[in-house]
Each structure stands twice: as structure tokens, then as C-alpha cells.
Amino acid sequence: MIRSLLYVPASEPRFIEKAHTRGADAVILDLEDAVAPSRKAAARDALADSVAQAGQSGAVIYVRINAEPELRFLDAEAACRAGAALGRQPLEFVPLIEDPAALLDARAIAAAPRVVALALGSEDFATATGALPTPETLRLPKLLLHYAAKAAGLRSYGLLRSVADYRDVEGMTASAREARAFGFDGASCIHPAVVPILNAAFAPSEEELAWARQVVEADTAAQRDGKGAYLVDGRFVDAPVVERARRILATAR
């Protein structure tokens, strides 16, 4: 279960050293936007050590590579070598959709081998479409991408607003809860202060867990008695509700 993905500049040793203490389920070592052009080669060369440092507490490590052809393959090779140095870690892809052409091809992208999740690059997508990165302009593309991911059985990461303003704690909390209500699995952030907000919002509450247990227990009894549908706390329960309850319990394991 990945609820929070923390971006860390791959050129900043002091941030990399602390990444494993931040509580994020995944750390994204960023070789792209967060790294000045003059420092990209050094960050790439140090990637194996950076991956080992950032992942020492068990977080999943992703590497954000540059889009330019002359850098893309160098970055990808360095990422593969870094994973191999740690014992041939599983290779996964999380495509970051940053323009309308990629959004319209989302289902084909989702079907590619080793793709495990999709996410929208809010700022880049807004720039590519000539839009401002507001909740209104990002809502539709994020939901379209979300549904493409779910149709392919993949995870979906994101908030229905830009995450650039990490200081807006109240807004970030509300947005994370909203995203989970829509079925998003987690979200990325650029500041460690946001990590606990995401971890809490994308995890089931005690009330949800209690409800889920009650539904599953009632379903077990109903199956024993040959009932197809029944009431729990006065509300109608059928197969989709039971499946949702089982998923809630599965995410808490």
C-alpha cells in the first residue's frame, strides 16, 4: 500500500540522507525538474548510493528521469543499475502524464508491461494546455487518468488540485480526503510536512474499519443462512458493498 510518495532532489545529499526518516511509503528521487542542468550528471552518477540511503527504512524507491532523449536513457540505465546493486529489485513504471496527447493515450500507456500506476503532472499538464493549475482545470484530466488506471487494474496517484502550495494544510487535508473518496490510492508531495497528511487521509479510519468488519461478519452469516441481500445498521447490503468492505480491510493489513 503506497499512500504517500515524497519527491526528493537527487542532487541534494542532505535531503536524501533524511528521506528515510520522513515516513513516506515511497520516495521519488528526482533527476528532472528538481536538479539544475549543471548538476544532473553528478546526481545520476551518485544514484546507486542515493537509492540505498533513501530506501534504508523500507520505502519503495522510484527515480524520476528526464524527458529529453539525450538524458532519458542515461537516467534509466542509472536507475536500473541502482536497483541491481541492491539485489535486483523489481522494476516498475509509474508514467507521469504531462501533456494532452499522453492523456488521450492513457489506456494504451496503462497496458504497457511493468506499469503499476498512473499519475498526472499537474504543473506540466497545465502549461502544456495553456491553463492555470487550478482545481477546476485539473479535475477533469485527473479523473480521466484515474479511470484509465482503474480500468487497467492499476493504482492511481494524485489529488484533485495542484500540490505546489504545501503550506496549505487545511486545503491539502481536504483535497486528500476528497481524492480517496474518488478512489485514488495515494498522492505525491514535495515537502515532508505533507507526508503524514497523505498517510492519514489515504488510510481507512477506525470507523471505516469497524463498519467493514461488521459488513464482512454479516455477510458470512448471510451466506450461511442462504441470504443474498440483507441490512446492516438499517442499510441495504449486497455484493458490491461487501467487496468494498473487504478492500478496506485489505488496505489495513
DRENMAR-562841 format. One line per 10 residues: number of its first residue (from 1); their letters; for each residue x, y, z of N, C-alpha, C. Coordinates in Angstrom, 3 decimals. Atoms other than C-alpha are relative to their C-alpha. Layout:
% DRENMAR-562841
NUM = a = X Y Z X Y Z X Y Z | ...
END
This chain:
% DRENMAR-562841
1 = mirsllyvpa = 0.846 -1.197 0.000 0.000 0.000 0.000 0.880 1.245 0.000 | -0.763 -1.246 0.088 1.511 3.309 -1.110 -0.978 1.171 0.085 | 0.878 -1.151 -0.215 -0.322 6.301 0.320 0.699 1.306 -0.316 | -0.765 -1.246 0.143 2.443 8.909 0.134 1.265 -0.254 -0.797 | -1.219 0.066 0.808 5.206 9.488 -2.416 0.698 1.348 0.125 | -0.721 -1.242 -0.283 7.800 12.088 -1.398 1.074 0.243 -1.048 | -1.045 -0.402 0.944 9.814 13.874 -4.073 1.220 0.505 0.758 | -1.260 -0.444 -0.595 13.469 14.352 -3.127 0.976 0.318 -1.132 | -0.979 -0.321 1.048 16.015 16.189 -5.326 1.188 -0.956 0.062 | -1.085 0.982 0.018 18.610 13.618 -6.389 1.373 0.643 0.063
11 = seprfiekah = -1.279 -0.719 -0.066 21.306 16.309 -6.243 0.282 0.579 1.377 | -0.122 -0.603 -1.332 20.834 17.188 -2.561 0.239 -1.075 1.057 | -0.299 1.051 -0.981 22.635 14.760 -0.187 -0.696 0.195 1.343 | 0.598 -0.219 -1.330 21.198 16.413 2.941 -1.474 -0.399 0.019 | 1.390 0.441 0.078 17.638 15.734 1.759 -0.086 -1.517 -0.157 | -0.011 1.449 0.230 18.470 12.216 0.598 0.284 -0.747 1.299 | -0.362 0.647 -1.264 20.048 11.340 3.955 -1.181 -0.078 0.964 | 1.137 -0.051 -0.922 16.830 12.307 5.773 -1.259 -0.637 -0.573 | 1.221 0.467 0.658 14.368 10.854 3.264 -0.616 -1.204 0.703 | 0.529 1.230 -0.612 14.069 7.515 5.060 -0.641 0.253 1.355
21 = trgadavild = 0.587 -0.321 -1.305 13.006 9.288 8.285 -1.337 0.719 -0.120 | 1.173 -0.855 0.199 10.057 11.146 6.757 -1.327 -0.748 0.066 | 1.232 0.770 -0.116 7.529 8.307 6.937 -0.745 -0.241 -1.291 | 0.674 0.211 1.281 6.697 8.226 3.227 0.037 -1.474 -0.393 | 0.033 1.380 0.481 5.632 4.909 1.742 0.917 -0.184 -1.202 | -0.894 0.042 1.160 7.648 5.753 -1.384 0.766 1.312 -0.082 | -0.838 -1.178 0.223 10.480 8.154 -2.176 0.309 0.073 -1.492 | -0.312 -0.220 1.412 10.884 9.626 -5.658 1.270 0.832 -0.083 | -1.249 -0.727 0.205 14.485 10.569 -6.367 -0.086 0.693 -1.355 | 0.297 -0.803 1.186 14.041 13.388 -8.864 1.276 0.430 -0.708
31 = ledavapsrk = -1.119 -0.425 0.838 16.630 13.728 -11.623 -0.414 1.091 -0.979 | 0.495 -0.922 1.017 14.440 16.096 -13.632 -0.118 1.431 0.523 | 0.241 -1.416 -0.291 12.854 19.386 -12.525 0.749 0.512 1.217 | -0.616 -0.454 -1.246 14.450 19.495 -9.077 1.514 0.128 -0.079 | -1.463 0.006 0.127 18.016 19.254 -10.416 0.432 0.970 -1.094 | -0.526 -0.950 0.984 19.882 22.078 -12.150 0.751 -0.748 -1.099 | -0.685 0.691 1.109 21.260 21.133 -15.594 1.465 -0.303 0.281 | -1.426 0.191 -0.262 24.832 21.559 -14.369 0.277 -1.099 1.020 | -0.194 1.000 -1.047 24.254 19.001 -11.583 -0.627 -1.357 -0.338 | 0.696 1.237 0.354 22.331 16.305 -13.437 0.945 -1.192 -0.113
41 = aaardalads = -0.939 1.115 0.177 25.363 14.183 -14.345 0.490 -0.521 1.344 | -0.477 0.412 -1.317 26.662 14.159 -10.766 -1.098 -0.724 0.775 | 1.117 0.651 -0.685 23.209 13.284 -9.409 -0.222 -1.402 -0.548 | 0.161 1.311 0.632 22.963 10.425 -11.899 1.100 -0.954 0.445 | -1.128 0.849 -0.391 26.420 9.115 -11.014 -0.124 -0.479 1.446 | 0.139 0.343 -1.423 25.507 9.098 -7.310 -1.276 -0.781 0.295 | 1.334 0.556 -0.207 22.151 7.399 -7.850 0.004 -1.300 0.805 | -0.025 1.270 -0.737 23.136 3.961 -6.532 0.088 0.237 1.501 | -0.116 -0.326 -1.428 24.212 5.439 -3.193 -1.267 0.678 0.499 | 1.210 -0.717 -0.402 21.148 7.707 -3.112 -1.162 -0.961 0.220
51 = vaqagqsgav = 1.071 0.987 -0.132 18.776 4.782 -3.651 0.174 -0.805 1.283 | -0.263 0.778 -1.212 20.427 2.785 -0.873 -0.311 0.807 1.254 | 0.258 -0.852 -1.164 20.236 5.724 1.545 -1.486 0.246 0.194 | 1.410 -0.372 -0.113 16.657 6.720 0.784 -0.884 -1.190 0.351 | 0.837 1.166 -0.225 15.367 3.165 0.997 0.327 -0.814 1.222 | -0.463 0.832 -1.110 17.027 2.010 4.196 -1.060 -0.296 1.051 | 1.078 0.307 -0.942 13.773 2.146 6.186 -1.127 -0.794 -0.646 | 0.978 0.860 0.655 11.880 0.081 3.643 -0.928 0.673 -0.987 | 0.855 -0.686 0.964 10.256 2.740 1.463 0.281 -0.496 -1.413 | -0.179 0.287 1.420 9.685 1.937 -2.188 0.723 1.188 -0.627
61 = iyvrinaepe = -0.760 -1.077 0.633 12.133 3.935 -4.327 -0.323 0.055 -1.489 | 0.176 -0.266 1.420 11.239 5.447 -7.678 1.003 1.066 -0.419 | -0.907 -1.004 0.551 13.503 7.519 -9.926 -0.736 0.735 -1.111 | 0.608 -0.810 1.057 12.060 10.367 -11.956 1.086 0.380 -0.993 | -1.025 -0.241 1.007 14.006 10.541 -15.194 -0.352 1.219 -0.842 | 0.204 -1.138 0.888 14.444 13.425 -17.630 -0.696 -0.447 -1.280 | 0.737 0.318 1.223 12.264 13.571 -20.730 0.849 0.135 -1.255 | -0.819 -0.220 1.189 14.976 14.763 -23.129 0.676 -1.299 -0.436 | -0.575 1.273 0.482 16.191 11.884 -25.344 1.455 -0.204 0.392 | -1.420 0.164 -0.306 19.852 12.596 -24.630 0.250 -0.322 1.470
71 = lrfldaeaac = -0.140 0.294 -1.426 19.254 12.222 -20.877 -0.842 -1.199 0.438 | 0.974 1.018 -0.413 16.358 9.775 -20.714 0.636 -1.373 0.182 | -0.567 1.350 -0.048 18.315 6.624 -21.470 1.140 -0.106 1.009 | -1.045 -0.005 -1.023 21.258 7.603 -19.280 -0.613 -0.122 1.387 | 0.684 0.058 -1.293 18.877 8.167 -16.366 -0.582 -1.388 0.253 | 0.626 1.317 -0.155 17.009 4.909 -16.979 1.042 -1.076 0.281 | -1.072 0.973 -0.234 20.244 2.942 -17.157 0.540 0.120 1.419 | -0.500 -0.209 -1.360 21.475 4.503 -13.917 -0.987 -0.531 1.033 | 1.018 0.498 -0.924 18.176 3.666 -12.205 0.016 -1.525 0.059 | -0.055 1.466 0.032 18.382 0.037 -13.335 1.237 -0.524 0.722
81 = ragaalgrqp = -1.233 0.413 -0.673 21.964 -0.231 -12.147 -0.128 0.169 1.517 | 0.185 -0.232 -1.438 20.998 1.245 -8.771 -0.851 -1.099 0.615 | 0.835 1.086 -0.496 18.252 -1.352 -8.362 0.739 -1.318 0.032 | -0.766 1.249 0.058 20.544 -4.176 -9.428 1.020 -0.079 1.123 | -0.995 -0.025 -1.073 23.121 -3.079 -6.856 -0.599 -0.402 1.342 | 0.677 0.371 -1.244 20.526 -3.737 -4.144 -0.624 -1.393 -0.082 | 0.503 1.366 0.089 19.831 -7.278 -5.288 -1.114 -0.187 -1.000 | 0.981 0.123 1.078 17.819 -6.899 -8.493 -1.403 0.257 0.509 | 1.321 -0.392 -0.461 14.839 -5.022 -7.108 -1.005 -0.066 -1.158 | 1.020 0.040 1.058 11.537 -5.395 -9.019 -0.051 1.332 -0.750
91 = lefvpliedp = 0.032 -1.194 0.835 11.345 -2.940 -11.920 -1.444 0.363 -0.299 | 1.360 -0.477 0.213 8.125 -0.913 -12.005 0.036 1.373 -0.661 | 0.129 -1.309 0.624 6.975 2.068 -14.044 -1.264 0.696 0.495 | 1.151 -0.850 -0.309 4.695 4.899 -12.940 0.054 1.175 -0.972 | -0.032 -1.096 0.964 4.166 7.053 -16.048 -0.632 1.271 0.570 | 0.493 -1.302 -0.428 3.728 10.725 -15.230 -0.509 0.722 -1.244 | 0.639 -0.567 1.190 1.287 12.163 -17.763 0.061 1.523 0.080 | -0.277 -1.435 -0.080 2.259 15.742 -18.598 -0.520 0.806 -1.181 | 0.553 -0.769 1.117 0.501 16.686 -21.858 -1.273 -0.679 -0.502 | 1.291 0.559 0.414 -2.888 16.169 -23.546 0.123 -1.215 -0.904
101 = aalldaraia = -0.168 1.171 0.864 -1.554 13.712 -26.140 0.165 -1.265 0.836 | -0.194 1.159 -0.877 -0.383 11.376 -23.379 -1.286 -0.351 0.742 | 1.260 0.268 -0.690 -3.695 11.773 -21.544 -0.954 -0.778 -0.904 | 0.892 0.685 0.930 -5.614 10.704 -24.643 0.490 -1.411 -0.327 | -0.562 1.340 0.208 -3.293 7.685 -24.946 0.129 -0.783 1.306 | -0.213 0.563 -1.337 -3.630 6.793 -21.257 -0.301 -1.492 0.069 | 0.340 1.426 -0.091 -5.283 3.401 -21.787 1.083 -0.862 -0.637 | -1.096 0.743 0.628 -2.523 2.283 -24.141 1.235 0.014 0.886 | -1.140 -0.103 -0.908 0.123 3.538 -21.717 -0.192 -0.941 1.185 | 0.293 0.854 -1.155 -1.580 1.694 -18.857 0.186 -1.475 -0.317
111 = aaprvvalal = -0.112 1.407 0.393 -1.419 -1.551 -20.831 1.439 -0.449 -0.218 | -1.403 0.348 0.236 2.371 -1.423 -21.191 0.536 -0.891 1.125 | -0.563 0.885 -1.029 4.448 -4.053 -19.332 0.634 0.784 1.150 | -0.621 -0.518 -1.223 5.579 -3.280 -15.768 -0.587 1.328 0.492 | 0.666 -1.206 -0.493 3.296 -0.233 -15.431 -0.907 -0.398 1.162 | 0.768 0.358 -1.195 1.796 -0.335 -11.928 -0.942 1.112 0.450 | 0.825 -1.128 -0.421 0.223 3.119 -11.577 0.123 1.116 -1.019 | -0.044 -1.200 0.828 -0.559 6.375 -13.368 -0.157 1.221 0.891 | 0.137 -1.262 -0.723 -0.268 9.973 -12.186 0.089 1.144 -1.000 | -0.035 -1.187 0.855 -0.761 13.420 -13.700 1.000 0.999 0.552
121 = gsedfatatg = -0.891 -1.088 -0.379 1.991 16.026 -13.636 -0.742 1.316 -0.135 | 0.947 -1.115 0.038 -0.253 18.942 -12.720 0.564 1.254 -0.649 | -0.556 -1.249 0.500 2.018 21.897 -13.400 0.362 -0.121 -1.482 | -0.376 0.191 1.401 3.399 20.485 -16.662 -1.225 -0.130 -0.891 | 1.201 0.177 0.803 -0.043 19.468 -17.882 -0.706 1.334 -0.208 | 0.638 -1.308 0.131 -1.481 22.902 -17.167 0.759 0.871 -0.991 | -0.814 -0.779 0.934 1.414 24.534 -19.009 -0.201 -0.477 -1.432 | 0.152 0.561 1.345 1.020 22.192 -21.980 -1.343 0.345 -0.626 | 1.331 -0.315 0.511 -2.665 23.068 -22.279 -0.310 1.491 0.045 | 0.229 -1.435 -0.108 -2.264 26.796 -21.628 -0.955 0.377 1.109
131 = alptpetlrl = 0.943 -0.223 -1.094 -4.322 26.506 -18.444 0.730 0.376 1.278 | -0.521 -0.220 -1.342 -3.815 27.655 -14.888 -0.215 -1.279 0.808 | 0.147 1.234 -0.792 -3.236 24.786 -12.411 -0.950 0.186 1.179 | 1.012 -0.180 -1.034 -6.481 25.329 -10.502 -0.774 -1.301 0.197 | 0.807 1.211 -0.192 -8.786 22.696 -9.003 -0.970 -0.246 -1.149 | 0.980 0.148 1.076 -11.302 23.380 -11.775 0.634 -0.543 -1.278 | -0.619 0.425 1.256 -8.874 22.937 -14.684 0.635 -1.385 0.103 | -0.682 1.288 -0.164 -7.154 19.856 -13.229 -0.955 -1.150 0.301 | 0.920 1.043 -0.445 -10.229 17.979 -12.066 -0.316 -1.010 -1.109 | 0.370 0.915 1.080 -11.295 16.536 -15.429 1.174 -0.858 -0.461
141 = pklllhyaak = -1.101 0.872 0.435 -7.860 15.388 -16.667 0.438 -0.995 1.069 | -0.403 0.940 -1.050 -7.042 13.857 -13.290 -0.997 -1.151 0.124 | 0.992 1.065 -0.087 -10.318 11.949 -13.195 0.055 -0.919 -1.217 | -0.128 0.840 1.195 -9.925 10.760 -16.790 1.179 -0.967 0.136 | -1.172 0.853 -0.188 -6.453 9.460 -15.974 -0.246 -1.034 1.095 | 0.352 0.904 -1.100 -7.720 7.943 -12.733 -0.832 -1.175 -0.510 | 0.855 1.067 0.512 -10.398 5.994 -14.584 0.755 -0.903 -0.973 | -0.829 0.827 0.884 -7.882 4.832 -17.199 0.843 -0.974 0.816 | -0.791 0.869 -0.871 -5.701 3.470 -14.395 -0.861 -1.109 0.591 | 0.863 0.993 -0.635 -8.584 1.726 -12.661 -0.534 -1.012 -1.007
151 = aaglrsygll = 0.470 0.921 1.035 -9.853 0.251 -15.939 1.044 -1.060 -0.315 | -1.101 0.936 0.259 -6.439 -1.387 -16.322 0.418 -0.767 1.247 | -0.349 0.686 -1.237 -6.350 -2.596 -12.716 1.246 0.545 0.664 | -1.205 -0.618 -0.550 -3.578 -0.156 -11.773 -0.337 0.906 1.171 | 0.159 -1.016 -1.031 -3.044 2.157 -8.842 -0.087 1.378 -0.649 | 0.164 -1.363 0.503 -3.899 5.818 -9.284 0.438 0.973 1.082 | -0.531 -0.948 -0.973 -1.991 8.617 -7.576 -0.358 1.425 -0.395 | 0.235 -1.408 0.282 -2.990 12.238 -7.269 -1.035 0.619 0.913 | 1.016 -0.800 -0.663 -5.049 14.977 -5.695 -0.739 0.782 -1.072 | 0.778 -0.743 0.988 -7.796 16.881 -7.478 0.293 1.495 0.087
161 = rsvadyrdve = -0.497 -1.374 -0.017 -5.741 20.072 -7.180 1.511 -0.072 -0.075 | -1.458 -0.042 0.034 -2.128 21.162 -7.572 0.556 -0.168 1.409 | -0.618 0.194 -1.306 0.211 20.152 -4.726 1.146 0.986 0.227 | -1.132 -0.922 -0.096 2.604 23.075 -5.239 -0.004 0.783 1.311 | 0.081 -0.786 -1.228 1.335 25.010 -2.194 -0.090 -0.944 1.197 | -0.019 0.987 -1.083 2.403 22.565 0.516 -0.334 0.606 1.361 | 0.291 -0.646 -1.286 1.778 25.143 3.271 -1.493 0.058 0.305 | 1.451 -0.036 -0.180 -1.987 24.977 2.774 -0.458 -1.325 0.612 | 0.273 1.275 -0.674 -2.506 22.230 5.368 -1.483 -0.352 -0.053 | 1.442 0.263 0.001 -6.279 22.585 5.598 -0.479 -0.414 -1.388
171 = gmtasarear = 0.394 0.335 1.363 -6.694 22.568 1.837 0.559 -1.331 -0.447 | -0.623 1.267 0.373 -4.277 19.676 1.402 -0.730 -1.179 0.638 | 0.732 1.059 -0.695 -6.116 17.600 4.001 -1.340 -0.265 -0.668 | 1.302 0.145 0.653 -9.491 18.269 2.385 0.145 -0.636 -1.378 | -0.214 0.541 1.342 -8.106 17.500 -1.062 0.363 -1.480 0.043 | -0.390 1.406 -0.121 -6.516 14.225 0.062 -1.201 -0.873 0.352 | 1.194 0.764 -0.362 -9.746 13.071 1.674 -0.954 -0.119 -1.186 | 0.843 0.030 1.191 -11.659 14.021 -1.457 0.527 -1.008 -1.017 | -0.596 0.915 0.971 -9.216 12.105 -3.667 -0.248 -1.451 0.398 | 0.253 1.374 -0.445 -9.575 8.981 -1.546 -1.462 -0.378 -0.219
181 = afgfdgasci = 1.416 0.280 0.226 -13.361 9.285 -1.771 -0.275 -0.348 -1.459 | 0.140 0.309 1.418 -12.969 9.169 -5.559 0.713 -1.299 -0.382 | -0.662 1.266 0.271 -10.839 6.025 -5.282 1.479 0.082 -0.293 | -1.451 -0.102 0.163 -7.311 7.408 -5.618 0.683 -0.774 1.126 | -0.705 0.841 -0.970 -4.768 5.227 -3.820 0.992 0.759 0.863 | -0.994 -0.790 -0.715 -2.303 7.909 -2.717 0.337 1.223 -0.821 | -0.389 -1.212 0.721 -0.561 11.088 -3.815 1.450 0.322 0.296 | -1.384 -0.440 -0.193 2.863 12.637 -4.201 0.028 1.372 0.652 | -0.164 -1.309 -0.621 4.208 15.664 -2.361 1.459 0.422 -0.118 | -1.356 -0.526 0.124 7.262 17.913 -2.457 0.583 0.419 1.339
191 = hpavvpilna = -0.481 -0.410 -1.324 7.546 18.625 1.269 -0.354 -1.075 1.024 | 0.269 1.071 -0.981 7.846 16.128 4.156 -1.142 0.304 0.955 | 1.104 -0.335 -0.892 5.250 18.047 6.174 -1.332 -0.542 -0.509 | 1.245 0.497 0.590 2.594 16.733 3.790 -0.146 -1.513 0.168 | 0.023 1.467 -0.076 3.528 13.053 4.262 -1.015 -0.520 1.017 | 0.984 0.538 -0.949 1.531 12.467 7.482 -1.441 0.310 -0.382 | 1.349 -0.331 0.468 -1.470 14.218 5.933 -0.474 -1.053 -0.996 | 0.355 1.005 1.002 -1.435 11.815 2.995 -0.165 -1.380 0.624 | 0.084 1.316 -0.640 -0.784 8.763 5.163 -1.315 -0.175 0.748 | 1.256 0.078 -0.755 -3.785 9.580 7.326 -1.208 -0.014 -0.929
201 = afapseeela = 1.167 -0.141 0.874 -6.139 10.565 4.510 -0.248 -1.230 -0.860 | 0.154 1.142 0.901 -5.460 7.530 2.320 -0.019 -1.342 0.735 | 0.148 1.221 -0.797 -5.758 5.002 5.153 -1.408 -0.027 0.589 | 1.345 0.064 -0.580 -9.101 3.746 6.489 -0.004 0.433 1.459 | 0.151 -0.432 -1.384 -10.306 5.328 9.710 -0.478 -1.171 0.854 | 0.486 1.046 -0.904 -11.230 3.294 12.786 -1.487 -0.259 -0.227 | 1.428 0.156 0.267 -14.897 3.946 11.983 -0.235 -0.834 -1.258 | 0.123 0.773 1.234 -14.452 2.595 8.458 0.341 -1.466 0.233 | -0.399 1.376 -0.276 -12.657 -0.485 9.732 -1.079 -0.738 0.782 | 1.062 0.625 -0.791 -15.395 -1.164 12.280 -1.192 -0.341 -0.893
211 = warqvveadt = 1.099 0.254 0.939 -18.050 -0.825 9.563 0.324 -1.177 -0.909 | -0.393 1.067 0.920 -16.110 -3.105 7.209 -0.049 -1.362 0.685 | 0.041 1.274 -0.737 -15.722 -5.801 9.860 -1.443 -0.452 0.210 | 1.407 0.322 -0.235 -19.424 -5.606 10.636 -0.653 -0.550 -1.272 | 0.576 0.444 1.274 -20.338 -5.982 6.962 0.487 -1.405 -0.353 | -0.550 1.317 0.343 -18.000 -8.937 6.407 -0.565 -1.077 0.921 | 0.582 0.968 -0.934 -19.274 -10.673 9.538 -1.456 -0.284 -0.348 | 1.401 0.183 0.385 -22.870 -10.078 8.448 -0.109 -0.808 -1.285 | 0.019 0.751 1.256 -22.059 -11.424 5.001 0.271 -1.482 0.244 | -0.291 1.400 -0.332 -20.571 -14.589 6.476 -1.246 -0.691 0.542
221 = aaqrdgkgay = 1.234 0.562 -0.558 -23.763 -15.127 8.448 -1.073 -0.153 -1.072 | 1.010 0.050 1.059 -25.940 -14.341 5.417 0.264 -1.152 -0.963 | -0.347 1.115 0.884 -24.052 -16.821 3.248 -0.363 -1.336 0.648 | 0.327 1.235 -0.722 -24.522 -19.454 5.908 -1.508 -0.261 -0.019 | 1.460 0.132 -0.049 -28.260 -18.735 6.005 -0.645 0.045 -1.383 | 0.535 -0.006 1.355 -28.618 -18.561 2.214 -0.634 1.300 -0.424 | 0.552 -1.307 0.358 -29.403 -14.836 2.024 0.914 0.697 -1.013 | -0.784 -0.715 0.998 -28.319 -12.774 -0.992 0.185 1.462 0.322 | -0.079 -1.410 -0.392 -29.002 -9.312 0.428 -0.610 0.146 1.389 | 0.397 -0.143 -1.393 -29.569 -8.028 3.944 0.290 1.422 0.455
231 = lvdgrfvdap = -0.195 -1.331 -0.563 -29.424 -4.974 6.210 1.105 -0.025 1.040 | -0.984 -0.242 -1.052 -26.529 -3.700 8.317 -0.217 1.420 0.487 | 0.327 -1.314 -0.557 -27.419 -0.821 10.639 -1.083 0.697 -0.808 | 1.128 -0.570 0.724 -30.591 -0.326 8.640 0.266 0.323 -1.456 | -0.341 -0.302 1.393 -28.809 -0.069 5.276 0.145 -1.287 -0.802 | -0.023 1.151 0.892 -29.137 -2.444 2.363 1.432 -0.354 -0.379 | -1.341 0.482 0.332 -26.020 -4.562 1.720 -0.115 -1.100 -1.047 | -0.086 1.055 0.997 -25.264 -6.567 -1.413 1.462 -0.202 -0.385 | -1.366 0.407 0.347 -22.185 -7.915 -3.214 0.980 1.167 -0.167 | -0.964 -1.100 0.138 -20.598 -4.546 -4.215 0.397 0.623 1.334
241 = vverarrila = -0.299 -0.567 -1.316 -20.854 -3.274 -0.642 0.946 -0.921 0.763 | -0.883 0.961 -0.665 -19.243 -6.449 0.686 1.405 0.077 -0.579 | -1.315 -0.110 0.635 -16.424 -6.137 -1.842 0.725 1.250 0.477 | -0.618 -1.228 -0.504 -15.807 -2.545 -0.743 0.489 -0.186 1.430 | -0.408 0.258 -1.388 -15.687 -3.669 2.893 1.255 -0.864 0.046 | -1.188 0.869 0.026 -13.184 -6.411 2.071 1.237 0.779 -0.444 | -1.135 -0.807 0.453 -10.974 -3.917 0.229 0.502 0.911 1.115 | -0.397 -0.857 -1.121 -10.997 -1.584 3.222 0.833 -0.792 0.998 | -0.749 0.831 -0.945 -9.855 -4.403 5.492 1.351 -0.408 -0.575 | -1.261 0.403 0.628 -7.193 -5.447 2.982 1.033 1.114 0.056
251 = tar = -0.949 -1.117 -0.030 -5.639 -1.959 2.927 0.565 0.236 1.390 | -0.458 -0.214 -1.374 -5.284 -2.028 6.715 0.977 -1.067 0.454 | -0.890 1.098 -0.406 -3.158 -5.194 6.752 1.452 0.386 -0.175
END
